[in-house]
Amino acid sequence: MIVIGMNSIAAYCMSGLWRAFFVSSLKIHVGTKVFQILGPSMEPLLLGVGVLVLFWCVLYWMYKQKLFLRV
């Protein structure tokens, strides 16, 4: 939570600007069947978890590089 909290503005901007890109990238590189393992009704949840993991990786890199967006 510290990683996301330190760059909450970046997380908010990424969710609006990069979410569609990350979703399409996950579907292309991992495949659509992976997200349907628990059934088609759970696909949005697993896709959201995948996107959250990618967001966290970007935010973790920013945290380690001490890149913080501030207003």
N, CA, C and O atoms as a CHARMM CRD file, in Angstrom:
* protein
*
  284
    1    1 MET  N      0.82700  -1.19500   0.00000 PROA 1      0.00000
    2    1 MET  CA     0.00000   0.00000   0.00000 PROA 1      0.00000
    3    1 MET  C      0.87000   1.25900   0.00000 PROA 1      0.00000
    4    1 MET  O      0.45100   2.30600  -0.49200 PROA 1      0.00000
    5    2 ILE  N      2.07400   1.15400   0.54900 PROA 2      0.00000
    6    2 ILE  CA     2.97100   2.31300   0.55600 PROA 2      0.00000
    7    2 ILE  C      3.36500   2.68500  -0.86700 PROA 2      0.00000
    8    2 ILE  O      3.42600   3.86500  -1.21200 PROA 2      0.00000
    9    3 VAL  N      3.63000   1.68300  -1.68500 PROA 3      0.00000
   10    3 VAL  CA     4.04400   1.94000  -3.06500 PROA 3      0.00000
   11    3 VAL  C      2.94800   2.68000  -3.82500 PROA 3      0.00000
   12    3 VAL  O      3.22900   3.63400  -4.55000 PROA 3      0.00000
   13    4 ILE  N      1.70700   2.24600  -3.66200 PROA 4      0.00000
   14    4 ILE  CA     0.59300   2.91200  -4.35000 PROA 4      0.00000
   15    4 ILE  C      0.30600   4.26800  -3.72300 PROA 4      0.00000
   16    4 ILE  O      0.00900   5.22600  -4.43700 PROA 4      0.00000
   17    5 GLY  N      0.38800   4.36200  -2.40600 PROA 5      0.00000
   18    5 GLY  CA     0.07900   5.60900  -1.72100 PROA 5      0.00000
   19    5 GLY  C      1.06800   6.72600  -1.98900 PROA 5      0.00000
   20    5 GLY  O      0.69300   7.89800  -2.02500 PROA 5      0.00000
   21    6 MET  N      2.32700   6.36800  -2.17500 PROA 6      0.00000
   22    6 MET  CA     3.33800   7.40100  -2.42900 PROA 6      0.00000
   23    6 MET  C      3.16200   8.03900  -3.80200 PROA 6      0.00000
   24    6 MET  O      3.57800   9.17900  -4.00700 PROA 6      0.00000
   25    7 ASN  N      2.56600   7.33600  -4.72600 PROA 7      0.00000
   26    7 ASN  CA     2.31100   7.86000  -6.06400 PROA 7      0.00000
   27    7 ASN  C      0.84500   7.68700  -6.43000 PROA 7      0.00000
   28    7 ASN  O      0.52200   7.17500  -7.50200 PROA 7      0.00000
   29    8 SER  N     -0.02700   8.10800  -5.55100 PROA 8      0.00000
   30    8 SER  CA    -1.45700   7.93400  -5.80600 PROA 8      0.00000
   31    8 SER  C     -1.92200   8.75400  -7.00300 PROA 8      0.00000
   32    8 SER  O     -2.84500   8.34200  -7.70500 PROA 8      0.00000
   33    9 ILE  N     -1.30600   9.89800  -7.24800 PROA 9      0.00000
   34    9 ILE  CA    -1.67200  10.69500  -8.41700 PROA 9      0.00000
   35    9 ILE  C     -1.29100   9.95600  -9.69100 PROA 9      0.00000
   36    9 ILE  O     -2.05600   9.93700 -10.65500 PROA 9      0.00000
   37   10 ALA  N     -0.11200   9.34800  -9.69700 PROA 10     0.00000
   38   10 ALA  CA     0.31600   8.56600 -10.86300 PROA 10     0.00000
   39   10 ALA  C     -0.60100   7.36300 -11.05300 PROA 10     0.00000
   40   10 ALA  O     -0.94100   7.02500 -12.18700 PROA 10     0.00000
   41   11 ALA  N     -1.00600   6.71100  -9.96700 PROA 11     0.00000
   42   11 ALA  CA    -1.90400   5.56500 -10.06000 PROA 11     0.00000
   43   11 ALA  C     -3.24700   5.99000 -10.66100 PROA 11     0.00000
   44   11 ALA  O     -3.80800   5.28800 -11.50200 PROA 11     0.00000
   45   12 TYR  N     -3.74700   7.12500 -10.23000 PROA 12     0.00000
   46   12 TYR  CA    -5.02100   7.62600 -10.75300 PROA 12     0.00000
   47   12 TYR  C     -4.90500   7.93800 -12.24300 PROA 12     0.00000
   48   12 TYR  O     -5.79200   7.58900 -13.02300 PROA 12     0.00000
   49   13 CYS  N     -3.82000   8.59000 -12.63700 PROA 13     0.00000
   50   13 CYS  CA    -3.62300   8.92200 -14.04800 PROA 13     0.00000
   51   13 CYS  C     -3.43900   7.66800 -14.89200 PROA 13     0.00000
   52   13 CYS  O     -3.95800   7.58700 -16.00500 PROA 13     0.00000
   53   14 MET  N     -2.69900   6.68700 -14.36900 PROA 14     0.00000
   54   14 MET  CA    -2.50200   5.43900 -15.10500 PROA 14     0.00000
   55   14 MET  C     -3.82000   4.70700 -15.29500 PROA 14     0.00000
   56   14 MET  O     -4.05000   4.10800 -16.34600 PROA 14     0.00000
   57   15 SER  N     -4.68100   4.74700 -14.29600 PROA 15     0.00000
   58   15 SER  CA    -5.95700   4.03000 -14.42200 PROA 15     0.00000
   59   15 SER  C     -6.83400   4.64700 -15.50600 PROA 15     0.00000
   60   15 SER  O     -7.63300   3.95300 -16.13400 PROA 15     0.00000
   61   16 GLY  N     -6.68600   5.92300 -15.72000 PROA 16     0.00000
   62   16 GLY  CA    -7.47600   6.57100 -16.76100 PROA 16     0.00000
   63   16 GLY  C     -6.85000   6.51400 -18.14200 PROA 16     0.00000
   64   16 GLY  O     -7.54900   6.40400 -19.14900 PROA 16     0.00000
   65   17 LEU  N     -5.52000   6.58900 -18.18100 PROA 17     0.00000
   66   17 LEU  CA    -4.84000   6.68600 -19.46600 PROA 17     0.00000
   67   17 LEU  C     -4.30900   5.35800 -19.99100 PROA 17     0.00000
   68   17 LEU  O     -4.34400   5.12800 -21.20000 PROA 17     0.00000
   69   18 TRP  N     -3.82700   4.49100 -19.13300 PROA 18     0.00000
   70   18 TRP  CA    -3.14200   3.28400 -19.57500 PROA 18     0.00000
   71   18 TRP  C     -3.93600   2.00300 -19.38800 PROA 18     0.00000
   72   18 TRP  O     -3.48800   0.94600 -19.83100 PROA 18     0.00000
   73   19 ARG  N     -5.08800   2.05600 -18.75200 PROA 19     0.00000
   74   19 ARG  CA    -5.81600   0.82600 -18.43500 PROA 19     0.00000
   75   19 ARG  C     -6.16400   0.03300 -19.69200 PROA 19     0.00000
   76   19 ARG  O     -5.96100  -1.18000 -19.73400 PROA 19     0.00000
   77   20 ALA  N     -6.67900   0.70100 -20.70300 PROA 20     0.00000
   78   20 ALA  CA    -7.06000  -0.00100 -21.93600 PROA 20     0.00000
   79   20 ALA  C     -5.84000  -0.62300 -22.60600 PROA 20     0.00000
   80   20 ALA  O     -5.92700  -1.72200 -23.15300 PROA 20     0.00000
   81   21 PHE  N     -4.71400   0.06500 -22.56700 PROA 21     0.00000
   82   21 PHE  CA    -3.47800  -0.47000 -23.14100 PROA 21     0.00000
   83   21 PHE  C     -3.02700  -1.71800 -22.38900 PROA 21     0.00000
   84   21 PHE  O     -2.64200  -2.70800 -23.01100 PROA 21     0.00000
   85   22 PHE  N     -3.07000  -1.68000 -21.04800 PROA 22     0.00000
   86   22 PHE  CA    -2.64800  -2.83300 -20.25000 PROA 22     0.00000
   87   22 PHE  C     -3.59800  -4.01800 -20.44200 PROA 22     0.00000
   88   22 PHE  O     -3.15100  -5.16400 -20.49800 PROA 22     0.00000
   89   23 VAL  N     -4.88700  -3.75400 -20.54200 PROA 23     0.00000
   90   23 VAL  CA    -5.86000  -4.83800 -20.75500 PROA 23     0.00000
   91   23 VAL  C     -5.60300  -5.50900 -22.10100 PROA 23     0.00000
   92   23 VAL  O     -5.56900  -6.73600 -22.19000 PROA 23     0.00000
   93   24 SER  N     -5.42300  -4.71000 -23.14100 PROA 24     0.00000
   94   24 SER  CA    -5.17700  -5.30600 -24.45900 PROA 24     0.00000
   95   24 SER  C     -3.83600  -6.02700 -24.50200 PROA 24     0.00000
   96   24 SER  O     -3.71400  -7.06600 -25.15200 PROA 24     0.00000
   97   25 SER  N     -2.83200  -5.49300 -23.82200 PROA 25     0.00000
   98   25 SER  CA    -1.52700  -6.15600 -23.78100 PROA 25     0.00000
   99   25 SER  C     -1.60900  -7.48800 -23.05000 PROA 25     0.00000
  100   25 SER  O     -1.01300  -8.47200 -23.48700 PROA 25     0.00000
  101   26 LEU  N     -2.33400  -7.52900 -21.94900 PROA 26     0.00000
  102   26 LEU  CA    -2.49700  -8.79200 -21.22600 PROA 26     0.00000
  103   26 LEU  C     -3.22200  -9.82500 -22.08000 PROA 26     0.00000
  104   26 LEU  O     -2.83300 -10.99300 -22.10200 PROA 26     0.00000
  105   27 LYS  N     -4.26100  -9.41000 -22.77400 PROA 27     0.00000
  106   27 LYS  CA    -5.01500 -10.34700 -23.60500 PROA 27     0.00000
  107   27 LYS  C     -4.18100 -10.85700 -24.77000 PROA 27     0.00000
  108   27 LYS  O     -4.33500 -12.00600 -25.18400 PROA 27     0.00000
  109   28 ILE  N     -3.29100 -10.00900 -25.31000 PROA 28     0.00000
  110   28 ILE  CA    -2.45300 -10.42700 -26.43100 PROA 28     0.00000
  111   28 ILE  C     -1.33600 -11.35800 -25.96700 PROA 28     0.00000
  112   28 ILE  O     -1.11700 -12.41200 -26.56400 PROA 28     0.00000
  113   29 HSD  N     -0.63200 -10.97200 -24.90400 PROA 29     0.00000
  114   29 HSD  CA     0.56100 -11.71200 -24.50400 PROA 29     0.00000
  115   29 HSD  C      0.27600 -12.92200 -23.61400 PROA 29     0.00000
  116   29 HSD  O      0.99300 -13.91900 -23.68700 PROA 29     0.00000
  117   30 VAL  N     -0.74900 -12.84800 -22.78500 PROA 30     0.00000
  118   30 VAL  CA    -1.06800 -13.96200 -21.89400 PROA 30     0.00000
  119   30 VAL  C     -2.15100 -14.83200 -22.50200 PROA 30     0.00000
  120   30 VAL  O     -2.14900 -16.05000 -22.32500 PROA 30     0.00000
  121   31 GLY  N     -3.06100 -14.21900 -23.20700 PROA 31     0.00000
  122   31 GLY  CA    -4.16600 -14.95600 -23.81500 PROA 31     0.00000
  123   31 GLY  C     -5.46000 -14.72000 -23.05300 PROA 31     0.00000
  124   31 GLY  O     -5.43800 -14.36200 -21.87500 PROA 31     0.00000
  125   32 THR  N     -6.56100 -14.91600 -23.70900 PROA 32     0.00000
  126   32 THR  CA    -7.85200 -14.67500 -23.07000 PROA 32     0.00000
  127   32 THR  C     -8.31900 -15.86900 -22.24500 PROA 32     0.00000
  128   32 THR  O     -9.10100 -15.70600 -21.30800 PROA 32     0.00000
  129   33 LYS  N     -7.84900 -17.05900 -22.58200 PROA 33     0.00000
  130   33 LYS  CA    -8.27500 -18.26200 -21.85100 PROA 33     0.00000
  131   33 LYS  C     -7.77000 -18.27200 -20.41100 PROA 33     0.00000
  132   33 LYS  O     -8.40300 -18.87100 -19.54100 PROA 33     0.00000
  133   34 VAL  N     -6.64500 -17.62000 -20.14800 PROA 34     0.00000
  134   34 VAL  CA    -6.07600 -17.60300 -18.79200 PROA 34     0.00000
  135   34 VAL  C     -7.02600 -16.91500 -17.82200 PROA 34     0.00000
  136   34 VAL  O     -7.14700 -17.33300 -16.67100 PROA 34     0.00000
  137   35 PHE  N     -7.69200 -15.87800 -18.27100 PROA 35     0.00000
  138   35 PHE  CA    -8.57000 -15.11400 -17.40200 PROA 35     0.00000
  139   35 PHE  C     -9.93900 -15.78300 -17.22200 PROA 35     0.00000
  140   35 PHE  O    -10.74600 -15.33700 -16.40700 PROA 35     0.00000
  141   36 GLN  N    -10.19700 -16.84800 -17.98300 PROA 36     0.00000
  142   36 GLN  CA   -11.45900 -17.57200 -17.86600 PROA 36     0.00000
  143   36 GLN  C    -11.29400 -18.89100 -17.11500 PROA 36     0.00000
  144   36 GLN  O    -12.15800 -19.76400 -17.19600 PROA 36     0.00000
  145   37 ILE  N    -10.18900 -19.03800 -16.38600 PROA 37     0.00000
  146   37 ILE  CA    -9.92900 -20.28100 -15.64800 PROA 37     0.00000
  147   37 ILE  C    -11.03600 -20.54500 -14.63100 PROA 37     0.00000
  148   37 ILE  O    -11.48600 -21.68300 -14.49700 PROA 37     0.00000
  149   38 LEU  N    -11.47700 -19.52400 -13.92100 PROA 38     0.00000
  150   38 LEU  CA   -12.50200 -19.68700 -12.89400 PROA 38     0.00000
  151   38 LEU  C    -13.91700 -19.49500 -13.43600 PROA 38     0.00000
  152   38 LEU  O    -14.88100 -19.44700 -12.67300 PROA 38     0.00000
  153   39 GLY  N    -14.03200 -19.38600 -14.74700 PROA 39     0.00000
  154   39 GLY  CA   -15.33600 -19.20500 -15.36900 PROA 39     0.00000
  155   39 GLY  C    -15.45900 -17.82700 -15.98400 PROA 39     0.00000
  156   39 GLY  O    -14.72900 -16.90800 -15.61500 PROA 39     0.00000
  157   40 PRO  N    -16.38100 -17.68100 -16.92100 PROA 40     0.00000
  158   40 PRO  CA   -16.53000 -16.39100 -17.60500 PROA 40     0.00000
  159   40 PRO  C    -17.00900 -15.26800 -16.68600 PROA 40     0.00000
  160   40 PRO  O    -16.75800 -14.09500 -16.96600 PROA 40     0.00000
  161   41 SER  N    -17.69000 -15.60700 -15.60100 PROA 41     0.00000
  162   41 SER  CA   -18.16600 -14.55000 -14.70200 PROA 41     0.00000
  163   41 SER  C    -17.03000 -13.95100 -13.87800 PROA 41     0.00000
  164   41 SER  O    -17.14600 -12.82600 -13.39100 PROA 41     0.00000
  165   42 MET  N    -15.93400 -14.69300 -13.71600 PROA 42     0.00000
  166   42 MET  CA   -14.80000 -14.20500 -12.93900 PROA 42     0.00000
  167   42 MET  C    -13.72300 -13.55300 -13.80700 PROA 42     0.00000
  168   42 MET  O    -12.71500 -13.07500 -13.28600 PROA 42     0.00000
  169   43 GLU  N    -13.92700 -13.53000 -15.11700 PROA 43     0.00000
  170   43 GLU  CA   -12.93500 -12.95800 -16.02700 PROA 43     0.00000
  171   43 GLU  C    -12.63000 -11.49400 -15.72700 PROA 43     0.00000
  172   43 GLU  O    -11.45400 -11.12900 -15.70600 PROA 43     0.00000
  173   44 PRO  N    -13.63500 -10.62200 -15.49100 PROA 44     0.00000
  174   44 PRO  CA   -13.31200  -9.22900 -15.18800 PROA 44     0.00000
  175   44 PRO  C    -12.48100  -9.06800 -13.90300 PROA 44     0.00000
  176   44 PRO  O    -11.61400  -8.19800 -13.82700 PROA 44     0.00000
  177   45 LEU  N    -12.75000  -9.90300 -12.90800 PROA 45     0.00000
  178   45 LEU  CA   -11.98200  -9.83000 -11.66800 PROA 45     0.00000
  179   45 LEU  C    -10.52500 -10.21200 -11.89800 PROA 45     0.00000
  180   45 LEU  O     -9.62000  -9.51100 -11.44600 PROA 45     0.00000
  181   46 LEU  N    -10.29400 -11.31700 -12.59900 PROA 46     0.00000
  182   46 LEU  CA    -8.92000 -11.74900 -12.85800 PROA 46     0.00000
  183   46 LEU  C     -8.18500 -10.77000 -13.76600 PROA 46     0.00000
  184   46 LEU  O     -6.98600 -10.54900 -13.59600 PROA 46     0.00000
  185   47 LEU  N     -8.88600 -10.18800 -14.71600 PROA 47     0.00000
  186   47 LEU  CA    -8.27800  -9.18400 -15.57800 PROA 47     0.00000
  187   47 LEU  C     -7.92200  -7.93900 -14.77800 PROA 47     0.00000
  188   47 LEU  O     -6.86800  -7.34200 -14.99700 PROA 47     0.00000
  189   48 GLY  N     -8.78900  -7.54200 -13.85400 PROA 48     0.00000
  190   48 GLY  CA    -8.50600  -6.40200 -12.98600 PROA 48     0.00000
  191   48 GLY  C     -7.31300  -6.64400 -12.08500 PROA 48     0.00000
  192   48 GLY  O     -6.51200  -5.73900 -11.85100 PROA 48     0.00000
  193   49 VAL  N     -7.19100  -7.85900 -11.57800 PROA 49     0.00000
  194   49 VAL  CA    -6.03300  -8.20400 -10.74100 PROA 49     0.00000
  195   49 VAL  C     -4.75500  -8.14500 -11.57400 PROA 49     0.00000
  196   49 VAL  O     -3.72400  -7.67500 -11.09300 PROA 49     0.00000
  197   50 GLY  N     -4.81500  -8.61200 -12.79900 PROA 50     0.00000
  198   50 GLY  CA    -3.65500  -8.55100 -13.68600 PROA 50     0.00000
  199   50 GLY  C     -3.22600  -7.11900 -13.96800 PROA 50     0.00000
  200   50 GLY  O     -2.03600  -6.80500 -13.95100 PROA 50     0.00000
  201   51 VAL  N     -4.19200  -6.26200 -14.22500 PROA 51     0.00000
  202   51 VAL  CA    -3.89300  -4.85000 -14.47200 PROA 51     0.00000
  203   51 VAL  C     -3.33500  -4.19600 -13.21100 PROA 51     0.00000
  204   51 VAL  O     -2.40200  -3.39700 -13.28800 PROA 51     0.00000
  205   52 LEU  N     -3.89700  -4.52900 -12.05800 PROA 52     0.00000
  206   52 LEU  CA    -3.39200  -3.98800 -10.79700 PROA 52     0.00000
  207   52 LEU  C     -1.94000  -4.40100 -10.56900 PROA 52     0.00000
  208   52 LEU  O     -1.13800  -3.59400 -10.10000 PROA 52     0.00000
  209   53 VAL  N     -1.59600  -5.63100 -10.89100 PROA 53     0.00000
  210   53 VAL  CA    -0.21100  -6.09100 -10.74400 PROA 53     0.00000
  211   53 VAL  C      0.71600  -5.29500 -11.65700 PROA 53     0.00000
  212   53 VAL  O      1.81400  -4.91800 -11.24500 PROA 53     0.00000
  213   54 LEU  N      0.28800  -5.03700 -12.88700 PROA 54     0.00000
  214   54 LEU  CA     1.11500  -4.23700 -13.79300 PROA 54     0.00000
  215   54 LEU  C      1.25400  -2.80500 -13.30000 PROA 54     0.00000
  216   54 LEU  O      2.34500  -2.23800 -13.35300 PROA 54     0.00000
  217   55 PHE  N      0.15800  -2.20800 -12.81700 PROA 55     0.00000
  218   55 PHE  CA     0.23900  -0.86400 -12.24400 PROA 55     0.00000
  219   55 PHE  C      1.20100  -0.84600 -11.07200 PROA 55     0.00000
  220   55 PHE  O      2.02100   0.06300 -10.94400 PROA 55     0.00000
  221   56 TRP  N      1.09700  -1.86600 -10.20900 PROA 56     0.00000
  222   56 TRP  CA     1.96100  -1.91000  -9.03500 PROA 56     0.00000
  223   56 TRP  C      3.43000  -2.01300  -9.44900 PROA 56     0.00000
  224   56 TRP  O      4.28900  -1.39600  -8.81900 PROA 56     0.00000
  225   57 CYS  N      3.73100  -2.77700 -10.48900 PROA 57     0.00000
  226   57 CYS  CA     5.11500  -2.89400 -10.95200 PROA 57     0.00000
  227   57 CYS  C      5.66300  -1.54700 -11.42300 PROA 57     0.00000
  228   57 CYS  O      6.80100  -1.19300 -11.11400 PROA 57     0.00000
  229   58 VAL  N      4.86300  -0.80900 -12.16000 PROA 58     0.00000
  230   58 VAL  CA     5.29100   0.52400 -12.61200 PROA 58     0.00000
  231   58 VAL  C      5.47100   1.45100 -11.40700 PROA 58     0.00000
  232   58 VAL  O      6.45800   2.18200 -11.32200 PROA 58     0.00000
  233   59 LEU  N      4.51800   1.41800 -10.48200 PROA 59     0.00000
  234   59 LEU  CA     4.61900   2.27400  -9.29500 PROA 59     0.00000
  235   59 LEU  C      5.77000   1.85600  -8.39800 PROA 59     0.00000
  236   59 LEU  O      6.37900   2.71200  -7.75700 PROA 59     0.00000
  237   60 TYR  N      6.08700   0.57800  -8.32900 PROA 60     0.00000
  238   60 TYR  CA     7.22300   0.10900  -7.54000 PROA 60     0.00000
  239   60 TYR  C      8.53300   0.60900  -8.14400 PROA 60     0.00000
  240   60 TYR  O      9.44200   1.01700  -7.42000 PROA 60     0.00000
  241   61 TRP  N      8.62300   0.57500  -9.47000 PROA 61     0.00000
  242   61 TRP  CA     9.80600   1.11400 -10.13100 PROA 61     0.00000
  243   61 TRP  C      9.95900   2.60700  -9.83300 PROA 61     0.00000
  244   61 TRP  O     11.06200   3.08000  -9.55800 PROA 61     0.00000
  245   62 MET  N      8.85000   3.34200  -9.88900 PROA 62     0.00000
  246   62 MET  CA     8.89500   4.77100  -9.57000 PROA 62     0.00000
  247   62 MET  C      9.30800   4.98500  -8.11700 PROA 62     0.00000
  248   62 MET  O     10.06700   5.90700  -7.81800 PROA 62     0.00000
  249   63 TYR  N      8.81700   4.14400  -7.21700 PROA 63     0.00000
  250   63 TYR  CA     9.15200   4.25000  -5.79300 PROA 63     0.00000
  251   63 TYR  C     10.63900   4.00300  -5.56400 PROA 63     0.00000
  252   63 TYR  O     11.28100   4.72600  -4.80300 PROA 63     0.00000
  253   64 LYS  N     11.18900   2.97800  -6.22400 PROA 64     0.00000
  254   64 LYS  CA    12.60600   2.66500  -6.06200 PROA 64     0.00000
  255   64 LYS  C     13.49800   3.75300  -6.66000 PROA 64     0.00000
  256   64 LYS  O     14.59800   3.99500  -6.16200 PROA 64     0.00000
  257   65 GLN  N     13.03400   4.40600  -7.71600 PROA 65     0.00000
  258   65 GLN  CA    13.79700   5.48100  -8.34200 PROA 65     0.00000
  259   65 GLN  C     13.56000   6.83300  -7.66600 PROA 65     0.00000
  260   65 GLN  O     14.13600   7.84600  -8.06200 PROA 65     0.00000
  261   66 LYS  N     12.70700   6.83300  -6.64200 PROA 66     0.00000
  262   66 LYS  CA    12.32300   8.04000  -5.91200 PROA 66     0.00000
  263   66 LYS  C     11.69000   9.09500  -6.84700 PROA 66     0.00000
  264   66 LYS  O     11.99100  10.28600  -6.76500 PROA 66     0.00000
  265   67 LEU  N     10.81500   8.61700  -7.72400 PROA 67     0.00000
  266   67 LEU  CA    10.04500   9.48800  -8.61600 PROA 67     0.00000
  267   67 LEU  C      8.63700   9.61300  -8.03400 PROA 67     0.00000
  268   67 LEU  O      7.85200   8.66500  -8.07000 PROA 67     0.00000
  269   68 PHE  N      8.33600  10.77100  -7.50800 PROA 68     0.00000
  270   68 PHE  CA     7.02900  10.99000  -6.88500 PROA 68     0.00000
  271   68 PHE  C      6.35200  12.18900  -7.53400 PROA 68     0.00000
  272   68 PHE  O      6.95600  13.25300  -7.66700 PROA 68     0.00000
  273   69 LEU  N      5.09900  12.01400  -7.93600 PROA 69     0.00000
  274   69 LEU  CA     4.31600  13.11700  -8.50500 PROA 69     0.00000
  275   69 LEU  C      3.64300  13.85100  -7.35000 PROA 69     0.00000
  276   69 LEU  O      2.97700  13.25200  -6.50600 PROA 69     0.00000
  277   70 ARG  N      3.83800  15.15300  -7.34300 PROA 70     0.00000
  278   70 ARG  CA     3.23600  15.97300  -6.27600 PROA 70     0.00000
  279   70 ARG  C      2.54200  17.18200  -6.88800 PROA 70     0.00000
  280   70 ARG  O      2.93800  17.68200  -7.94100 PROA 70     0.00000
  281   71 VAL  N      1.52300  17.62900  -6.21800 PROA 71     0.00000
  282   71 VAL  CA     0.79800  18.80800  -6.67000 PROA 71     0.00000
  283   71 VAL  C      1.16400  19.96800  -5.77700 PROA 71     0.00000
  284   71 VAL  O      0.66700  21.07700  -5.97200 PROA 71     0.00000
